[in-house]
Amino acid sequence: MRKLPLYKTKGIVLLQRKAKEADKNVVLYTQDYGKMEFCAKGLRKIRSRLGAGLEPFTLTEIAFWWGERLAIIREAKIIHPYLEIKESLDLIEHASFLVRAVDKLTQQNHPDKDLFALIISSFLWLSEGGNPIIKPFFSLKLLSLLGLSPQMSQCVCCQKKKEEAKGFSLERGGLVCSTHDGNSFPISQQAIHILSRLSSLNMTAAKRITIAPSLFGEFEGTIERWLNWQLSA
C-alpha cells in the first residue's frame, strides 16, 4: 500500500460538524490554503488524540493528507488555545461572531495571508479582553479584504461629496445624498466620520479609539446591517 504524503499548515478552528460514526468534519481557516473543511476521524471519541487541538477558536498546526472528498487530519498540535475566550460567555459570543462571518463570506481554498493575520490578531485581542470596537473593526477589515466595502467617500449615485450624504443604501452599496435617499436609512455625519476613520486604522490604533455611547449604536448598527446584507446575498 502506497504511503500518502503528509502536508502541514497552521489554522484557526472555525467550527465542527458531525460526520458518520465517530468522525467529525472540522472547518479551519488555514495560513496556506484558506478556508478548508477536513475530516477528523474518531474526533467524537472521548479519548481522541485530536480532540484538544481541534476545538473551536484554537490556533493549531495540523498534518493532513488529501482524501478523495475531504482532506484527512492526521495530527493536530495546539499553538494557542485562547483559553481566556473559552472561559467568558461574552468573549465566546464575540469569537462566534468572527468565525461565522469568516465562514459565511469566504470560499473554500482561496488563501489570503492578510485575512489569516487579521483573524489571528483579532483572537489575540479578544484573549486580552477585547473591547466593544472589535466587532465593527473586524467587520470593516474583513469586508475590505474581500472587496465588499461600502462606498463611503461620496454618493454612490451622483458622486456628491460625503459631506452631503443623508442616508446609507444597502441596495446601492453605500452613502446617498438627499436626492437619491429612497430606500435608505439615515446616517449622521458623525457616524460617517467614524466609519471612514476606523476603516483607515490598523488594529493597534483601533484599540485606542473611543466612541461616545450616543454615537456607538448608530455606527455599529450601520456596519452590522451592511455585514448582514452581505451574509444574506
Secondary structure as GFF3:
##gff-version 3
##sequence-region A 1 233
A	DSSP	beta_strand	7	18	.	.	.	ID=ss1
A	DSSP	beta_strand	24	30	.	.	.	ID=ss2
A	DSSP	beta_strand	34	40	.	.	.	ID=ss3
A	DSSP	three_ten_helix	52	54	.	.	.	ID=ss4
A	DSSP	beta_strand	59	65	.	.	.	ID=ss5
A	DSSP	beta_strand	71	80	.	.	.	ID=ss6
A	DSSP	alpha_helix	83	86	.	.	.	ID=ss7
A	DSSP	alpha_helix	89	105	.	.	.	ID=ss8
A	DSSP	alpha_helix	113	127	.	.	.	ID=ss9
A	DSSP	alpha_helix	134	145	.	.	.	ID=ss10
A	DSSP	three_ten_helix	162	164	.	.	.	ID=ss11
A	DSSP	beta_strand	165	169	.	.	.	ID=ss12
A	DSSP	beta_strand	174	177	.	.	.	ID=ss13
A	DSSP	three_ten_helix	178	180	.	.	.	ID=ss14
A	DSSP	beta_strand	185	186	.	.	.	ID=ss15
A	DSSP	alpha_helix	189	200	.	.	.	ID=ss16
A	DSSP	alpha_helix	203	206	.	.	.	ID=ss17
A	DSSP	alpha_helix	213	231	.	.	.	ID=ss18
###
